[in-house]
Amino acid sequence: MVTSSEETRTQTKFYVFAISVFITFGSFFGIMALQSSINIEDGLGNKAVTTGYASSIVCALLVTPVLLRVLKPKVAIIFSDVCYLLYAASNAYPSLYTLIPGSILVGIGSATTWPCTSLFNVYFGLEHWRFSSGTPDFYVQLYTAKFFGVFQFSQVIGNAITTITFQQTNNKQNQTSSENNTKVANSYENKTSAWRRNVSVCGANDCQDPNITSQNLQQYVPPTNKSLYIVVGVLSTLIILSIIVKVMFLPKIPACVQLPKKKSYPKSKNRNQSSVPMVLNDKDAEEIGDIVYKETEVLSTPQQISSDMEEVAQKISVFNLLKHTTKATFLHVISLQHVLVAGITFYNGIMMSFVYSELTRAYASCVLGLYQVGIGIIIYGLGDVIFSFFVAKTPTTGMWRNFPMLLAFTADILNYLFCLTWEPNADNPWVIYLFFLGFGCSDGIWQTLSNFRYGEYFSRRKDIAFTTWNLWINFGFFVQYSLSSYMCVHKKIYMNMALLIVASVLYGFAEYRYLTMIRVSK
């Protein structure tokens, strides 16, 4: 089938959007992956990251839903990019007085970015559906998966920059030391050999003992300040480029993009004049987050649905909007369906932060050295990319609907068991890379499908739903980084496995409830 000009135009706009997000997060991930290593002294890196996710949680609950409806997604996501830029700049001179304010800003940016990206994915999916055959939820899942595939690849680029910079600087430093002072080189060799004999404190045995950390500090910190300045400068420049792209090319969309309900889609090729059922009414607003299907007014296009809702929002005062949005957010958070699905999203945040806080420090830095952290995250990102695109090809209905989730569950259990039983050994770096690959593959499934499920379960309030999706992921990061300096790695592994099992059971109930309601509504 020949792709129409409208479909091509939609896809072009989508990839411009996805690449701009890719640039921003490539820079952010490049810096974040190093926090628990380069700022390991006094736990500064973990404190800063914890502060960032704490501010993100507060912002997601109280600010983001209103911010989206007042600023609209385009302006909101540009605002969040400015927050990421200031955070990157704060890492040039890392201290308590620069990293903590920078982390608060990046928390605000994170709480704003993710709902915006999710709304753009829904918007582009519905735009494509209007000129194609199939159902709208198929195209929304397709664009969500494509977005996460592009997004996850950002981890490769950002960490490639940090790896190349630190490795080249380290090589030049060693070469200079060897030429000018053989004794210094020999001293470095002796320290390295002494460290290699102490890898027993790495991996699952890592407890961040201050005495051990101080002895092995050279494994965690950058070779020189100059290398840190280069990394921060390059990554900050990329964020500025991303801001320019968004300002120039990103379309303006409403904050209330809606997915038409699953029943009775028109079969015509061109959806411009087709009817799309609207599923919002006063009772639904009172029962926000629940799965209730009611017949209501029929409108001609998704854009008309959104514009009518935007018109209503513009007629009320900011105070009333804040009051209404806060109430809707609270009702959504306590709804049964949200409570059931929140566990798997929280676990996804715990798992990702385990990779960034523990795998990077206790396995990559501790066993192999700082410059290997970037290589590990690159491999993690590649696994993420591959399985994000894999999810795009899986069915949205039928018995295969949850096969990827089962695959991710099995992979994570095996990953944790492998991390728990492996004896640290610097002679086999490929084992550590395998850890990163395994978690990357499962994250490509968890993150993509959980995001799509929120849009599917809570079709009436996607702005609030995607905000809470982001909130629970950030809460997972907050908990993991909060515990990072106080718990040994093996205890965290047991905690993560228990959480995965409980969250998966709750998700099973959420799916059963959702699919049952779908059958009843037909």
Secondary structure, DSSP 8 states (H G I E B T S, - for coil): ----HHHHHHHHHHHHHHHHHHHHHHHHHHHHTTHHHHT-GGGHHHHHHHHHHHHHHHHHHHTHHHHHHHHHHHHHHHHHHHHHHHHHHHTTS-SHHHHHHHHHHHHHHHHHHHHHHHHHHHHHHHHHHTTSSS-HHHHHHHHHHHHHHHHHHHHHHHHHHHHHHHHHHHHHHHHHHHHH-HHHHHHHHHHHHHHHTTGGGSGGG----HHHHHHTGGGTS-S-HHHHHHHHHHHHHHHHHHHHHHHHH-----S------SS-----S--TT--EE----HHHHHTTTS-------EES-HHHHHHHHHHHHHTS-HHHHHHHHHHHHHHHHHSHHHHHHHHHHHHHHHHHHHIIIIIIIIIIIHHH-THHHHHHHHHHHHHHHHHHHHHHTS-SSSTTTTHHHHHHHHHHHHHHHHHHH----TT-HHHHHHHHHHHHHHHHHHHHHHHHHHHHHTTT-HHHHHHHHHHHHHHHHHHHHHHHTTS-HHHHHHHHHHHHHHHHHHHHHHHHHHHHHHHHH-
